[in-house]
Amino acid sequence: MPNQRERREFDDRRRIGVLADEWRQIAGGLPFWRIDDTGPEPVVIATDLNQPLATLHGMWAPNMARYLAAMGKHSGLNLAELLWRIGGHGGHEDVTRASIELLRSLGLEPRNDRYRPR
């Protein structure tokens, strides 16, 4: 029989898994985007139709543009995967792999370029 601490940890992990599914729905509903910073203000462009989503204004616009460039749809889905794994749907190795994929999608960890001989 689990003690109170183990039960609380199990409940917390289960809740993380549920919230990860909610985040996956939010991130999955977004378009892919890029940042166009060639003009006076950064513009968020939906890449599927090449249409502007938002223009960023003010002193925080450059920082927000860098954040949005890193935290796109792909990294949002990778965050959901990591949370889902933490929520009890994977072991230690799964959590580690999901963490590395999130860091790669954020541009913080370089991608592995595999050498394939011809």
C-alpha positions as CSV (number, residue, x, y, z in Angstrom):
1,M,0.0,0.0,0.0
2,P,1.5,3.4,-1.0
3,N,2.2,5.9,1.7
4,Q,0.9,9.4,1.6
5,R,4.0,10.8,-0.1
6,E,4.0,8.2,-2.8
7,R,0.3,8.7,-3.4
8,R,0.8,12.5,-3.7
9,E,3.6,12.0,-6.1
10,F,1.5,9.6,-8.2
11,D,-1.4,12.1,-8.2
12,D,0.9,15.0,-9.2
13,R,2.4,13.0,-12.1
14,R,-1.1,12.0,-13.3
15,R,-2.2,15.6,-13.2
16,I,0.9,16.6,-15.2
17,G,0.0,14.1,-17.8
18,V,-3.6,15.5,-18.1
19,L,-2.3,19.0,-18.3
20,A,0.3,17.9,-20.9
21,D,-2.6,16.7,-23.1
22,E,-4.3,20.1,-22.7
23,W,-1.1,21.9,-23.7
24,R,-0.7,19.5,-26.7
25,Q,-4.1,20.6,-28.0
26,I,-3.3,24.3,-27.6
27,A,0.1,24.0,-29.3
28,G,-1.3,21.6,-32.0
29,G,-3.9,24.2,-32.9
30,L,-1.3,26.9,-33.8
31,P,0.1,27.5,-37.2
32,F,3.8,27.4,-37.8
33,W,5.4,30.8,-37.9
34,R,8.5,32.7,-38.5
35,I,9.7,36.2,-37.5
36,D,10.2,38.9,-40.1
37,D,12.5,41.5,-38.6
38,T,13.5,43.2,-41.8
39,G,11.2,46.2,-41.1
40,P,11.0,48.8,-38.3
41,E,9.0,46.4,-36.1
42,P,9.1,42.6,-35.9
43,V,6.2,40.8,-37.6
44,V,5.1,37.3,-36.8
45,I,4.2,35.5,-40.1
46,A,2.2,32.3,-40.5
47,T,4.3,30.2,-42.8
48,D,1.5,28.2,-44.4
49,L,-0.2,31.2,-46.1
50,N,2.7,33.7,-45.6
51,Q,0.2,36.0,-43.7
52,P,1.0,38.3,-40.8
53,L,-0.3,37.1,-37.4
54,A,1.0,40.0,-35.3
55,T,3.2,43.0,-35.3
56,L,5.3,43.4,-32.2
57,H,5.6,47.0,-30.7
58,G,7.5,48.7,-28.0
59,M,10.8,48.2,-26.2
60,W,10.2,44.5,-25.6
61,A,9.5,43.7,-29.2
62,P,13.0,42.4,-30.0
63,N,13.0,40.1,-26.9
64,M,9.5,38.9,-27.7
65,A,10.5,38.2,-31.3
66,R,13.5,36.1,-30.1
67,Y,11.2,34.2,-27.7
68,L,8.6,33.5,-30.4
69,A,11.3,32.4,-32.8
70,A,12.4,29.8,-30.3
71,M,9.0,28.8,-28.9
72,G,7.1,27.9,-32.0
73,K,4.6,25.2,-32.7
74,H,7.3,22.5,-32.9
75,S,8.9,23.4,-29.5
76,G,5.4,23.7,-28.0
77,L,4.6,20.2,-29.0
78,N,8.0,19.0,-27.7
79,L,7.1,20.7,-24.4
80,A,3.8,18.8,-24.3
81,E,5.7,15.5,-25.0
82,L,8.2,16.1,-22.2
83,L,5.4,16.9,-19.7
84,W,3.5,13.9,-20.8
85,R,6.6,11.7,-20.2
86,I,7.1,13.3,-16.8
87,G,3.4,12.6,-16.1
88,G,4.0,8.9,-15.9
89,H,4.1,7.9,-19.6
90,G,7.8,7.1,-19.8
91,G,10.8,6.1,-17.8
92,H,14.0,8.0,-17.1
93,E,15.4,7.5,-20.6
94,D,12.2,8.7,-22.2
95,V,12.2,11.9,-20.1
96,T,15.8,12.5,-21.0
97,R,15.2,12.1,-24.8
98,A,12.1,14.3,-24.7
99,S,14.1,17.0,-22.8
100,I,16.9,17.0,-25.4
101,E,14.4,17.2,-28.2
102,L,12.8,20.2,-26.5
103,L,16.2,21.9,-26.1
104,R,16.9,21.3,-29.7
105,S,13.6,22.7,-30.9
106,L,14.3,25.8,-28.8
107,G,17.7,26.2,-30.5
108,L,19.6,25.7,-27.3
109,E,21.1,22.3,-28.2
110,P,22.6,21.7,-31.6
111,R,21.0,19.0,-33.8
112,N,23.0,15.9,-34.4
113,D,24.1,15.8,-38.0
114,R,24.5,12.2,-38.9
115,Y,27.2,11.4,-41.4
116,R,26.0,9.0,-44.1
117,P,28.6,7.6,-46.4
118,R,27.7,7.6,-50.0
